[in-house]
Amino acid sequence: MTAAARADQLLDVAERLFIEQGFDRTSVGDIAAAAGVTRPIVYEHHGSKEGVYLALLERAKRRIREGYAATITDLDSPRDVLRSTADVFFAMVEDDPARWVLLYGGRVPLAGEHAARQAELAAGNASLYLDTVAAWARDDLPPERVAQVVTMLWGAAGSLAQWWLLNRHVGRDEVVEVYTEAAWHALAPILREDLRG
């Protein structure tokens, strides 16, 4: 097994423990024992339990970015891109709600430099949309306006996911459609004229 595969396996184990036991009730010793490694190995890879959690966030961000990239490759219409990326996001919520809650549900408050990195990663999630939306935006808009709208859309997706977790009788297609239409109306004022149709 390669070092990268071992590191990924360690993250899988930690993620399972954080979901099953809770972040606060899981120790580095628990992670090491469940992964079949020593505590120094965990520290060597991630520095701390908080570092393990941040590595999980980074991995999730990378995976969702890859999912977005794969689904929008041949799409030209902003509305189609919105729908496809929403479907990737809500599929993640549907497929593994416990993982989504752990990573995006706001239940793991970190402190100090770890909190700063957590906030940076959360902001980076919004940036998954930013480059794409910036390419659609009117030339007369300041970049801050585009960033505000994108941040709002990312927050709306998270809020809708929280609602959906409590209302699972609603199908994913409906949730994706609601999000897409709301996002489209929020985006319309900042889009170039040729993209508003």
PyRosetta script that sets phi, psi and omega in degrees:
from pyrosetta import init, pose_from_sequence

init()
pose = pose_from_sequence("MTAAARADQLLDVAERLFIEQGFDRTSVGDIAAAAGVTRPIVYEHHGSKEGVYLALLERAKRRIREGYAATITDLDSPRDVLRSTADVFFAMVEDDPARWVLLYGGRVPLAGEHAARQAELAAGNASLYLDTVAAWARDDLPPERVAQVVTMLWGAAGSLAQWWLLNRHVGRDEVVEVYTEAAWHALAPILREDLRG")
pose.set_psi(1, 133.9)
pose.set_omega(1, -178.6)
pose.set_phi(2, -72.9)
pose.set_psi(2, 163.4)
pose.set_omega(2, 177.9)
pose.set_phi(3, -61.4)
pose.set_psi(3, -38.7)
pose.set_omega(3, 179.3)
pose.set_phi(4, -64.9)
pose.set_psi(4, -40.2)
pose.set_omega(4, 178.8)
pose.set_phi(5, -66.7)
pose.set_psi(5, -39.1)
pose.set_omega(5, 177.6)
pose.set_phi(6, -64.7)
pose.set_psi(6, -41.8)
pose.set_omega(6, 179.0)
pose.set_phi(7, -64.0)
pose.set_psi(7, -38.9)
pose.set_omega(7, 179.0)
pose.set_phi(8, -67.7)
pose.set_psi(8, -38.9)
pose.set_omega(8, 177.9)
pose.set_phi(9, -63.7)
pose.set_psi(9, -40.4)
pose.set_omega(9, 177.2)
pose.set_phi(10, -59.9)
pose.set_psi(10, -42.1)
pose.set_omega(10, 177.7)
pose.set_phi(11, -65.6)
pose.set_psi(11, -38.9)
pose.set_omega(11, 177.2)
pose.set_phi(12, -58.6)
pose.set_psi(12, -45.2)
pose.set_omega(12, -179.4)
pose.set_phi(13, -63.7)
pose.set_psi(13, -47.1)
pose.set_omega(13, -179.5)
pose.set_phi(14, -61.5)
pose.set_psi(14, -43.2)
pose.set_omega(14, -180.0)
pose.set_phi(15, -60.4)
pose.set_psi(15, -44.8)
pose.set_omega(15, 179.4)
pose.set_phi(16, -60.8)
pose.set_psi(16, -43.8)
pose.set_omega(16, -179.8)
pose.set_phi(17, -66.5)
pose.set_psi(17, -41.7)
pose.set_omega(17, 179.0)
pose.set_phi(18, -61.1)
pose.set_psi(18, -38.6)
pose.set_omega(18, 179.5)
pose.set_phi(19, -70.7)
pose.set_psi(19, -45.5)
pose.set_omega(19, -174.9)
pose.set_phi(20, -74.1)
pose.set_psi(20, -41.9)
pose.set_omega(20, -173.2)
pose.set_phi(21, -104.1)
pose.set_psi(21, -20.2)
pose.set_omega(21, -172.2)
pose.set_phi(22, 96.1)
pose.set_psi(22, 147.1)
pose.set_omega(22, -178.8)
pose.set_phi(23, -60.8)
pose.set_psi(23, -46.1)
pose.set_omega(23, -176.2)
pose.set_phi(24, -64.3)
pose.set_psi(24, -31.3)
pose.set_omega(24, -176.0)
pose.set_phi(25, -94.0)
pose.set_psi(25, 6.9)
pose.set_omega(25, 178.3)
pose.set_phi(26, -108.8)
pose.set_psi(26, 130.2)
pose.set_omega(26, 179.7)
pose.set_phi(27, -105.6)
pose.set_psi(27, 166.5)
pose.set_omega(27, 173.5)
pose.set_phi(28, -60.8)
pose.set_psi(28, -35.6)
pose.set_omega(28, 177.0)
pose.set_phi(29, -62.3)
pose.set_psi(29, -40.1)
pose.set_omega(29, 177.2)
pose.set_phi(30, -61.3)
pose.set_psi(30, -45.3)
pose.set_omega(30, -179.1)
pose.set_phi(31, -62.6)
pose.set_psi(31, -47.0)
pose.set_omega(31, -179.0)
pose.set_phi(32, -60.9)
pose.set_psi(32, -46.4)
pose.set_omega(32, -178.0)
pose.set_phi(33, -62.9)
pose.set_psi(33, -44.7)
pose.set_omega(33, -178.5)
pose.set_phi(34, -67.7)
pose.set_psi(34, -29.2)
pose.set_omega(34, -179.8)
pose.set_phi(35, -87.8)
pose.set_psi(35, -9.0)
pose.set_omega(35, -179.5)
pose.set_phi(36, 73.6)
pose.set_psi(36, 31.8)
pose.set_omega(36, 177.8)
pose.set_phi(37, -128.2)
pose.set_psi(37, 175.7)
pose.set_omega(37, 176.5)
pose.set_phi(38, -90.6)
pose.set_psi(38, 159.6)
pose.set_omega(38, 178.1)
pose.set_phi(39, -57.4)
pose.set_psi(39, -40.8)
pose.set_omega(39, 178.5)
pose.set_phi(40, -57.9)
pose.set_psi(40, -29.6)
pose.set_omega(40, 178.0)
pose.set_phi(41, -65.4)
pose.set_psi(41, -42.9)
pose.set_omega(41, 178.7)
pose.set_phi(42, -62.6)
pose.set_psi(42, -46.3)
pose.set_omega(42, 179.5)
pose.set_phi(43, -63.4)
pose.set_psi(43, -38.9)
pose.set_omega(43, -180.0)
pose.set_phi(44, -61.4)
pose.set_psi(44, -41.3)
pose.set_omega(44, -178.3)
pose.set_phi(45, -77.0)
pose.set_psi(45, -38.9)
pose.set_omega(45, -168.3)
pose.set_phi(46, -130.9)
pose.set_psi(46, -7.2)
pose.set_omega(46, 174.4)
pose.set_phi(47, 82.8)
pose.set_psi(47, -33.8)
pose.set_omega(47, -177.2)
pose.set_phi(48, -171.3)
pose.set_psi(48, 174.0)
pose.set_omega(48, 175.4)
pose.set_phi(49, -63.5)
pose.set_psi(49, -38.2)
pose.set_omega(49, 177.4)
pose.set_phi(50, -63.4)
pose.set_psi(50, -37.2)
pose.set_omega(50, 176.8)
pose.set_phi(51, -64.1)
pose.set_psi(51, -35.6)
pose.set_omega(51, 175.9)
pose.set_phi(52, -62.8)
pose.set_psi(52, -45.9)
pose.set_omega(52, -179.6)
pose.set_phi(53, -61.7)
pose.set_psi(53, -43.0)
pose.set_omega(53, 178.8)
pose.set_phi(54, -63.9)
pose.set_psi(54, -36.0)
pose.set_omega(54, 176.6)
pose.set_phi(55, -64.8)
pose.set_psi(55, -35.7)
pose.set_omega(55, 175.5)
pose.set_phi(56, -63.9)
pose.set_psi(56, -41.7)
pose.set_omega(56, 177.7)
pose.set_phi(57, -62.8)
pose.set_psi(57, -43.4)
pose.set_omega(57, 179.9)
pose.set_phi(58, -63.2)
pose.set_psi(58, -41.1)
pose.set_omega(58, 179.3)
pose.set_phi(59, -65.2)
pose.set_psi(59, -42.6)
pose.set_omega(59, 179.2)
pose.set_phi(60, -63.3)
pose.set_psi(60, -40.6)
pose.set_omega(60, 178.4)
pose.set_phi(61, -62.6)
pose.set_psi(61, -43.5)
pose.set_omega(61, 178.9)
pose.set_phi(62, -62.1)
pose.set_psi(62, -43.4)
pose.set_omega(62, -178.3)
pose.set_phi(63, -65.9)
pose.set_psi(63, -41.2)
pose.set_omega(63, -178.8)
pose.set_phi(64, -71.8)
pose.set_psi(64, -34.4)
pose.set_omega(64, 175.7)
pose.set_phi(65, -61.9)
pose.set_psi(65, -42.3)
pose.set_omega(65, 177.4)
pose.set_phi(66, -63.6)
pose.set_psi(66, -39.6)
pose.set_omega(66, 177.4)
pose.set_phi(67, -63.3)
pose.set_psi(67, -43.1)
pose.set_omega(67, 177.6)
pose.set_phi(68, -61.9)
pose.set_psi(68, -46.9)
pose.set_omega(68, -176.9)
pose.set_phi(69, -60.8)
pose.set_psi(69, -40.5)
pose.set_omega(69, -178.4)
pose.set_phi(70, -67.3)
pose.set_psi(70, -34.1)
pose.set_omega(70, -174.0)
pose.set_phi(71, -85.6)
pose.set_psi(71, -21.8)
pose.set_omega(71, -175.7)
pose.set_phi(72, -103.6)
pose.set_psi(72, 3.4)
pose.set_omega(72, -174.1)
pose.set_phi(73, -50.0)
pose.set_psi(73, -45.6)
pose.set_omega(73, -174.6)
pose.set_phi(74, -105.0)
pose.set_psi(74, 16.1)
pose.set_omega(74, -177.7)
pose.set_phi(75, -97.9)
pose.set_psi(75, 138.2)
pose.set_omega(75, 178.5)
pose.set_phi(76, -110.6)
pose.set_psi(76, -33.1)
pose.set_omega(76, -175.2)
pose.set_phi(77, -77.3)
pose.set_psi(77, 128.1)
pose.set_omega(77, 176.8)
pose.set_phi(78, -55.7)
pose.set_psi(78, -37.4)
pose.set_omega(78, 179.9)
pose.set_phi(79, -65.0)
pose.set_psi(79, -39.7)
pose.set_omega(79, 177.8)
pose.set_phi(80, -66.1)
pose.set_psi(80, -38.1)
pose.set_omega(80, 177.6)
pose.set_phi(81, -64.7)
pose.set_psi(81, -44.3)
pose.set_omega(81, 177.7)
pose.set_phi(82, -58.0)
pose.set_psi(82, -47.1)
pose.set_omega(82, -178.2)
pose.set_phi(83, -63.3)
pose.set_psi(83, -44.1)
pose.set_omega(83, -178.2)
pose.set_phi(84, -65.9)
pose.set_psi(84, -43.7)
pose.set_omega(84, 179.9)
pose.set_phi(85, -69.2)
pose.set_psi(85, -35.8)
pose.set_omega(85, 176.0)
pose.set_phi(86, -62.6)
pose.set_psi(86, -39.4)
pose.set_omega(86, 179.8)
pose.set_phi(87, -65.1)
pose.set_psi(87, -39.8)
pose.set_omega(87, 176.8)
pose.set_phi(88, -61.8)
pose.set_psi(88, -46.1)
pose.set_omega(88, -178.2)
pose.set_phi(89, -62.6)
pose.set_psi(89, -50.2)
pose.set_omega(89, -175.9)
pose.set_phi(90, -74.5)
pose.set_psi(90, -22.7)
pose.set_omega(90, 171.5)
pose.set_phi(91, -64.8)
pose.set_psi(91, -38.7)
pose.set_omega(91, 177.4)
pose.set_phi(92, -62.0)
pose.set_psi(92, -43.3)
pose.set_omega(92, 178.6)
pose.set_phi(93, -62.9)
pose.set_psi(93, -44.9)
pose.set_omega(93, -177.3)
pose.set_phi(94, -67.3)
pose.set_psi(94, -43.2)
pose.set_omega(94, -175.0)
pose.set_phi(95, -69.8)
pose.set_psi(95, -34.1)
pose.set_omega(95, -177.5)
pose.set_phi(96, -149.4)
pose.set_psi(96, 75.0)
pose.set_omega(96, -176.6)
pose.set_phi(97, -60.5)
pose.set_psi(97, -35.2)
pose.set_omega(97, -179.5)
pose.set_phi(98, -64.8)
pose.set_psi(98, -39.1)
pose.set_omega(98, 176.8)
pose.set_phi(99, -65.1)
pose.set_psi(99, -43.1)
pose.set_omega(99, -179.6)
pose.set_phi(100, -60.5)
pose.set_psi(100, -43.9)
pose.set_omega(100, 179.5)
pose.set_phi(101, -62.2)
pose.set_psi(101, -43.7)
pose.set_omega(101, 179.7)
pose.set_phi(102, -59.6)
pose.set_psi(102, -45.4)
pose.set_omega(102, -171.8)
pose.set_phi(103, -89.0)
pose.set_psi(103, -30.6)
pose.set_omega(103, -173.7)
pose.set_phi(104, -123.9)
pose.set_psi(104, -6.6)
pose.set_omega(104, -173.8)
pose.set_phi(105, -81.4)
pose.set_psi(105, 1.4)
pose.set_omega(105, 175.8)
pose.set_phi(106, 73.0)
pose.set_psi(106, 21.1)
pose.set_omega(106, -176.1)
pose.set_phi(107, -99.0)
pose.set_psi(107, 2.3)
pose.set_omega(107, 179.1)
pose.set_phi(108, -120.1)
pose.set_psi(108, 83.8)
pose.set_omega(108, 178.9)
pose.set_phi(109, -79.4)
pose.set_psi(109, 123.3)
pose.set_omega(109, 177.8)
pose.set_phi(110, -101.4)
pose.set_psi(110, 169.7)
pose.set_omega(110, -178.7)
pose.set_phi(111, -125.3)
pose.set_psi(111, 162.0)
pose.set_omega(111, 173.7)
pose.set_phi(112, 59.5)
pose.set_psi(112, -136.4)
pose.set_omega(112, -176.8)
pose.set_phi(113, -65.1)
pose.set_psi(113, -29.1)
pose.set_omega(113, 176.8)
pose.set_phi(114, -66.7)
pose.set_psi(114, -39.4)
pose.set_omega(114, 178.2)
pose.set_phi(115, -64.7)
pose.set_psi(115, -38.8)
pose.set_omega(115, 178.6)
pose.set_phi(116, -63.3)
pose.set_psi(116, -41.3)
pose.set_omega(116, 178.6)
pose.set_phi(117, -68.6)
pose.set_psi(117, -37.9)
pose.set_omega(117, 177.6)
pose.set_phi(118, -61.3)
pose.set_psi(118, -44.5)
pose.set_omega(118, 178.6)
pose.set_phi(119, -64.8)
pose.set_psi(119, -39.0)
pose.set_omega(119, 178.4)
pose.set_phi(120, -62.8)
pose.set_psi(120, -41.7)
pose.set_omega(120, 178.2)
pose.set_phi(121, -67.5)
pose.set_psi(121, -38.5)
pose.set_omega(121, 177.7)
pose.set_phi(122, -63.2)
pose.set_psi(122, -43.2)
pose.set_omega(122, 177.4)
pose.set_phi(123, -65.6)
pose.set_psi(123, -35.7)
pose.set_omega(123, 178.6)
pose.set_phi(124, -64.5)
pose.set_psi(124, -28.7)
pose.set_omega(124, 176.8)
pose.set_phi(125, -62.8)
pose.set_psi(125, -41.2)
pose.set_omega(125, 177.0)
pose.set_phi(126, -62.9)
pose.set_psi(126, -31.9)
pose.set_omega(126, -178.4)
pose.set_phi(127, -69.1)
pose.set_psi(127, -11.2)
pose.set_omega(127, 174.3)
pose.set_phi(128, -59.0)
pose.set_psi(128, -34.3)
pose.set_omega(128, 177.5)
pose.set_phi(129, -87.3)
pose.set_psi(129, -26.0)
pose.set_omega(129, -163.9)
pose.set_phi(130, -59.0)
pose.set_psi(130, -48.7)
pose.set_omega(130, -178.3)
pose.set_phi(131, -60.8)
pose.set_psi(131, -41.3)
pose.set_omega(131, -179.4)
pose.set_phi(132, -64.7)
pose.set_psi(132, -49.4)
pose.set_omega(132, -177.8)
pose.set_phi(133, -66.4)
pose.set_psi(133, -37.0)
pose.set_omega(133, 179.1)
pose.set_phi(134, -60.1)
pose.set_psi(134, -34.5)
pose.set_omega(134, 178.5)
pose.set_phi(135, -69.7)
pose.set_psi(135, -21.3)
pose.set_omega(135, 178.9)
pose.set_phi(136, -91.3)
pose.set_psi(136, -15.5)
pose.set_omega(136, -168.2)
pose.set_phi(137, -75.4)
pose.set_psi(137, 154.6)
pose.set_omega(137, 175.0)
pose.set_phi(138, -61.7)
pose.set_psi(138, 146.0)
pose.set_omega(138, -178.1)
pose.set_phi(139, -68.3)
pose.set_psi(139, -22.8)
pose.set_omega(139, -175.8)
pose.set_phi(140, -84.2)
pose.set_psi(140, -0.3)
pose.set_omega(140, -177.5)
pose.set_phi(141, -91.5)
pose.set_psi(141, 140.0)
pose.set_omega(141, 173.7)
pose.set_phi(142, -71.4)
pose.set_psi(142, 150.0)
pose.set_omega(142, -179.6)
pose.set_phi(143, -56.2)
pose.set_psi(143, -30.8)
pose.set_omega(143, -179.1)
pose.set_phi(144, -62.8)
pose.set_psi(144, -35.8)
pose.set_omega(144, 179.9)
pose.set_phi(145, -64.9)
pose.set_psi(145, -43.4)
pose.set_omega(145, 178.2)
pose.set_phi(146, -62.9)
pose.set_psi(146, -44.8)
pose.set_omega(146, -179.9)
pose.set_phi(147, -61.7)
pose.set_psi(147, -37.8)
pose.set_omega(147, 178.7)
pose.set_phi(148, -63.2)
pose.set_psi(148, -44.9)
pose.set_omega(148, -178.9)
pose.set_phi(149, -65.6)
pose.set_psi(149, -43.9)
pose.set_omega(149, -179.8)
pose.set_phi(150, -63.2)
pose.set_psi(150, -43.1)
pose.set_omega(150, 178.2)
pose.set_phi(151, -61.3)
pose.set_psi(151, -40.6)
pose.set_omega(151, 177.9)
pose.set_phi(152, -63.1)
pose.set_psi(152, -42.5)
pose.set_omega(152, -179.9)
pose.set_phi(153, -64.9)
pose.set_psi(153, -40.7)
pose.set_omega(153, 178.5)
pose.set_phi(154, -64.1)
pose.set_psi(154, -43.6)
pose.set_omega(154, 178.0)
pose.set_phi(155, -62.7)
pose.set_psi(155, -38.5)
pose.set_omega(155, 178.4)
pose.set_phi(156, -63.8)
pose.set_psi(156, -39.6)
pose.set_omega(156, 177.9)
pose.set_phi(157, -61.2)
pose.set_psi(157, -43.0)
pose.set_omega(157, 178.7)
pose.set_phi(158, -64.9)
pose.set_psi(158, -42.1)
pose.set_omega(158, 178.8)
pose.set_phi(159, -65.3)
pose.set_psi(159, -41.2)
pose.set_omega(159, 178.2)
pose.set_phi(160, -65.3)
pose.set_psi(160, -37.8)
pose.set_omega(160, 176.8)
pose.set_phi(161, -61.9)
pose.set_psi(161, -42.7)
pose.set_omega(161, 177.9)
pose.set_phi(162, -60.2)
pose.set_psi(162, -43.2)
pose.set_omega(162, 178.3)
pose.set_phi(163, -62.5)
pose.set_psi(163, -44.6)
pose.set_omega(163, -176.2)
pose.set_phi(164, -63.2)
pose.set_psi(164, -35.7)
pose.set_omega(164, 178.6)
pose.set_phi(165, -61.4)
pose.set_psi(165, -24.2)
pose.set_omega(165, 177.8)
pose.set_phi(166, -95.6)
pose.set_psi(166, -6.0)
pose.set_omega(166, -175.7)
pose.set_phi(167, -135.3)
pose.set_psi(167, 57.0)
pose.set_omega(167, -171.9)
pose.set_phi(168, -71.4)
pose.set_psi(168, -7.2)
pose.set_omega(168, 175.1)
pose.set_phi(169, -69.3)
pose.set_psi(169, -16.6)
pose.set_omega(169, 177.2)
pose.set_phi(170, -82.8)
pose.set_psi(170, 131.8)
pose.set_omega(170, -177.6)
pose.set_phi(171, -74.7)
pose.set_psi(171, 155.6)
pose.set_omega(171, 180.0)
pose.set_phi(172, -60.1)
pose.set_psi(172, -39.7)
pose.set_omega(172, -179.8)
pose.set_phi(173, -57.0)
pose.set_psi(173, -40.7)
pose.set_omega(173, 180.0)
pose.set_phi(174, -67.7)
pose.set_psi(174, -42.5)
pose.set_omega(174, 179.5)
pose.set_phi(175, -63.2)
pose.set_psi(175, -43.5)
pose.set_omega(175, 178.5)
pose.set_phi(176, -61.2)
pose.set_psi(176, -42.7)
pose.set_omega(176, -179.1)
pose.set_phi(177, -65.7)
pose.set_psi(177, -43.8)
pose.set_omega(177, 178.4)
pose.set_phi(178, -59.8)
pose.set_psi(178, -46.9)
pose.set_omega(178, -180.0)
pose.set_phi(179, -63.2)
pose.set_psi(179, -45.3)
pose.set_omega(179, -177.4)
pose.set_phi(180, -59.6)
pose.set_psi(180, -45.4)
pose.set_omega(180, -178.8)
pose.set_phi(181, -66.0)
pose.set_psi(181, -43.2)
pose.set_omega(181, 178.5)
pose.set_phi(182, -63.7)
pose.set_psi(182, -43.4)
pose.set_omega(182, 179.9)
pose.set_phi(183, -64.6)
pose.set_psi(183, -39.7)
pose.set_omega(183, 179.8)
pose.set_phi(184, -61.4)
pose.set_psi(184, -43.9)
pose.set_omega(184, 179.5)
pose.set_phi(185, -67.1)
pose.set_psi(185, -33.3)
pose.set_omega(185, 177.4)
pose.set_phi(186, -70.6)
pose.set_psi(186, -33.8)
pose.set_omega(186, -178.3)
pose.set_phi(187, -79.6)
pose.set_psi(187, -31.5)
pose.set_omega(187, -171.5)
pose.set_phi(188, -47.6)
pose.set_psi(188, -44.8)
pose.set_omega(188, -178.0)
pose.set_phi(189, -64.3)
pose.set_psi(189, -19.9)
pose.set_omega(189, -177.8)
pose.set_phi(190, -103.5)
pose.set_psi(190, -2.6)
pose.set_omega(190, -176.8)
pose.set_phi(191, -81.4)
pose.set_psi(191, 151.2)
pose.set_omega(191, 170.6)
pose.set_phi(192, -60.6)
pose.set_psi(192, 150.4)
pose.set_omega(192, -176.5)
pose.set_phi(193, -55.4)
pose.set_psi(193, -40.3)
pose.set_omega(193, -176.1)
pose.set_phi(194, -70.3)
pose.set_psi(194, -9.9)
pose.set_omega(194, -178.9)
pose.set_phi(195, -105.3)
pose.set_psi(195, -0.8)
pose.set_omega(195, -173.9)
pose.set_phi(196, -84.3)
pose.set_psi(196, -9.6)
pose.set_omega(196, -175.5)
pose.set_phi(197, -71.2)
pose.dump_pdb("model.pdb")
